[in-house]
Structures are given as structure tokens and as C-alpha cells.
């Protein structure tokens, strides 16, 4: 597949959650981002096959782009 599959990861309640607009039905979670990445390697080809995006005999590479975002609130202290 030429275009990378975009996967968004976020941490919710100490669990990493992955979803994707490019892979219908993708919703999975893991305790670490490394474990999540491994699960995606197993799940994405199956979902692409089920969604008729790739053929059953497809033997090429599937590029994924795993993106995570972190948002924090920081509070400044009054300067003297």
C-alpha cells in the first residue's frame, strides 16, 4: 500500500487507545505504546482484508503512521 495508514493514539485512564479514520473498525487498547504498536501490526492487516482494502493474497508492506498527542495544562507562578 502506497499511502500510510494513519492511526491516532491517546492515553485514557492509564491505557493507550488507538483509532483510525483510515481503517474501519479499528479500536484497540494496550498498557504501553509499544504493546499497542504490536497489536496494530496484528490487527490492521486483518481489518484491511475484512474491509476489502487488500486482497487475501496481498504480500506487500502496509505502512502505518502512529501518532500520539499529549496535552498538559501548566500554571505560571507570579513573578516577583
C-alpha positions, 0 to 999 in steps of 0.5 A, a space after each residue: 500500500 502506497 499511502 500510510 495508514 494513519 492511526 491516532 493514539 491517546 492515553 485514557 485512564 492509564 491505557 493507550 487507545 488507538 483509532 483510525 479514520 483510515 481503517 474501519 473498525 479499528 479500536 484497540 487498547 494496550 498498557 504501553 505504546 509499544 504493546 499497542 504498536 504490536 497489536 496494530 501490526 496484528 490487527 490492521 492487516 486483518 481489518 484491511 482484508 475484512 474491509 476489502 482494502 487488500 486482497 487475501 493474497 496481498 504480500 506487500 508492506 502496509 505502512 502505518 503512521 502512529 501518532 500520539 498527542 499529549 496535552 498538559 495544562 501548566 500554571 505560571 507562578 507570579 513573578 516577583 
